């Protein structure tokens, strides 16, 4: 009720922050599971669970699960982008520290903001471009490309970032009468496809134990909630205003990396995280200027 009374920009921003918090928790759960199971199997199980949940929600609201609009160019692009984003980013959190993968993912708003200008004709004033650019510099502070702190496996996070940016832009362009549940069905179906691709390459599927099963179940519930919040965010307000709040995922990711996986980010990582968060907030305050 409270979210419905907010302005479109503020509602989208709040939903984006909530989505990023839930996605960070989902990442931590999946990273834990992938210490036992291969990436492809985790994606298949996780995607199947989310698919069933969204199918149930769609049927409960008498929404059509199989819709001819899913074969449109926009949703085809969204599906391909979803596969790329999920597959590569999941590999990244399996092979690299959660805090590092979360940091690289924060380049997404810059790509999305540029796409919003090119494809949707949104206006981005110099102050917002400056704020977004400063946020990107904060990401570079954390990554330190070209020196010892950068891990080659982080290229998977970069590829995942490009995939997620394409998904978000396609979500914005999706038919407005298609519900979050319908988009969720297609999105999680793409996870299953991504998992099949990965598992076909790596093999090694095993039966999950009780702990892994419980973590997967929790990840499904949290992932569905995050997915709904993200879809709602990308359909509220200007993309170039809402998208920078993706930066908050870095904060959540670093906190979980420290508390759950005993990662120890250095001072540059902390400073970069603060810069990213402040620049994201500033883009909302300065509006179109």
CORZI-V477082 format. One record per residue. N is the residue number from 1. RES is the residue in three letters. BURIAL is # if it has 24 or more other ideal C-beta (glycine too) atoms within 12 Angstrom, else .. Layout:
# CORZI-V477082
n | res | burial
N | RES | BURIAL
N | RES | BURIAL
This chain:
# CORZI-V477082
n | res | burial
1 | UNK | .
2 | UNK | .
3 | UNK | .
4 | UNK | .
5 | UNK | .
6 | UNK | .
7 | UNK | .
8 | UNK | .
9 | UNK | #
10 | UNK | #
11 | UNK | #
12 | UNK | #
13 | UNK | #
14 | UNK | #
15 | UNK | #
16 | UNK | #
17 | UNK | #
18 | UNK | #
19 | UNK | #
20 | UNK | #
21 | UNK | #
22 | UNK | #
23 | UNK | #
24 | UNK | #
25 | UNK | #
26 | UNK | #
27 | UNK | #
28 | UNK | #
29 | UNK | #
30 | UNK | #
31 | UNK | #
32 | UNK | #
33 | UNK | #
34 | UNK | #
35 | UNK | .
36 | UNK | #
37 | UNK | #
38 | UNK | #
39 | UNK | #
40 | UNK | #
41 | UNK | #
42 | UNK | #
43 | UNK | #
44 | UNK | #
45 | UNK | #
46 | UNK | #
47 | UNK | #
48 | UNK | #
49 | UNK | #
50 | UNK | #
51 | UNK | #
52 | UNK | #
53 | UNK | #
54 | UNK | #
55 | UNK | #
56 | UNK | .
57 | UNK | #
58 | UNK | #
59 | UNK | .
60 | UNK | .
61 | UNK | .
62 | UNK | .
63 | UNK | .
64 | UNK | .
65 | UNK | #
66 | UNK | .
67 | UNK | .
68 | UNK | .
69 | UNK | .
70 | UNK | #
71 | UNK | .
72 | UNK | .
73 | UNK | .
74 | UNK | #
75 | UNK | #
76 | UNK | .
77 | UNK | #
78 | UNK | #
79 | UNK | #
80 | UNK | #
81 | UNK | #
82 | UNK | #
83 | UNK | #
84 | UNK | #
85 | UNK | #
86 | UNK | #
87 | UNK | #
88 | UNK | #
89 | UNK | #
90 | UNK | #
91 | UNK | #
92 | UNK | #
93 | UNK | #
94 | UNK | #
95 | UNK | #
96 | UNK | #
97 | UNK | #
98 | UNK | #
99 | UNK | #
100 | UNK | #
101 | UNK | #
102 | UNK | #
103 | UNK | #
104 | UNK | #
105 | UNK | #
106 | UNK | #
107 | UNK | #
108 | UNK | #
109 | UNK | #
110 | UNK | #
111 | UNK | #
112 | UNK | #
113 | UNK | #
114 | UNK | #
115 | UNK | #
116 | UNK | #
117 | UNK | #
118 | UNK | .
119 | UNK | .
120 | UNK | .
121 | UNK | .
122 | UNK | #
123 | UNK | .
124 | UNK | #
125 | UNK | .
126 | UNK | .
127 | UNK | .
128 | UNK | #
129 | UNK | #
130 | UNK | .
131 | UNK | #
132 | UNK | #
133 | UNK | #
134 | UNK | #
135 | UNK | #
136 | UNK | #
137 | UNK | #
138 | UNK | #
139 | UNK | #
140 | UNK | #
141 | UNK | #
142 | UNK | #
143 | UNK | #
144 | UNK | #
145 | UNK | .
146 | UNK | .
147 | UNK | .
148 | UNK | .
149 | UNK | #
150 | UNK | .
151 | UNK | .
152 | UNK | .
153 | UNK | .
154 | UNK | #
155 | UNK | .
156 | UNK | #
157 | UNK | #
158 | UNK | #
159 | UNK | #
160 | UNK | #
161 | UNK | #
162 | UNK | #
163 | UNK | #
164 | UNK | #
165 | UNK | #
166 | UNK | #
167 | UNK | #
168 | UNK | #
169 | UNK | #
170 | UNK | #
171 | UNK | #
172 | UNK | #
173 | UNK | #
174 | UNK | #
175 | UNK | .
176 | UNK | .
177 | UNK | .
178 | UNK | #
179 | UNK | #
180 | UNK | #
181 | UNK | #
182 | UNK | #
183 | UNK | #
184 | UNK | #
185 | UNK | #
186 | UNK | #
187 | UNK | #
188 | UNK | #
189 | UNK | #
190 | UNK | #
191 | UNK | #
192 | UNK | #
193 | UNK | #
194 | UNK | #
195 | UNK | #
196 | UNK | #
197 | UNK | #
198 | UNK | #
199 | UNK | #
200 | UNK | .
201 | UNK | .
202 | UNK | .
203 | UNK | .
204 | UNK | .
205 | UNK | .
206 | UNK | .
207 | UNK | .
208 | UNK | #
209 | UNK | .
210 | UNK | .
211 | UNK | .
212 | UNK | #
213 | UNK | .
214 | UNK | .
215 | UNK | #
216 | UNK | #
217 | UNK | #
218 | UNK | #
219 | UNK | #
220 | UNK | #
221 | UNK | .
222 | UNK | #
223 | UNK | #
224 | UNK | #
225 | UNK | #
226 | UNK | #
227 | UNK | #
228 | UNK | #
229 | UNK | #
230 | UNK | #
231 | UNK | #
232 | UNK | #
233 | UNK | #
234 | UNK | #
235 | UNK | #
236 | UNK | #
237 | UNK | #
238 | UNK | #
239 | UNK | #
240 | UNK | #
241 | UNK | #
242 | UNK | #
243 | UNK | #
244 | UNK | #
245 | UNK | #
246 | UNK | #
247 | UNK | #
248 | UNK | #
249 | UNK | #
250 | UNK | #
251 | UNK | #
252 | UNK | #
253 | UNK | #
254 | UNK | #
255 | UNK | #
256 | UNK | #
257 | UNK | #
258 | UNK | .
259 | UNK | .
260 | UNK | #
261 | UNK | #
262 | UNK | .
263 | UNK | #
264 | UNK | .
265 | UNK | #
266 | UNK | .
267 | UNK | .
268 | UNK | .
269 | UNK | #
270 | UNK | .
271 | UNK | .
272 | UNK | #
273 | UNK | #
274 | UNK | #
275 | UNK | #
276 | UNK | #
277 | UNK | #
278 | UNK | .
279 | UNK | #
280 | UNK | #
281 | UNK | #
282 | UNK | #
283 | UNK | #
284 | UNK | #
285 | UNK | .
286 | UNK | #
287 | UNK | .
288 | UNK | .
289 | UNK | .
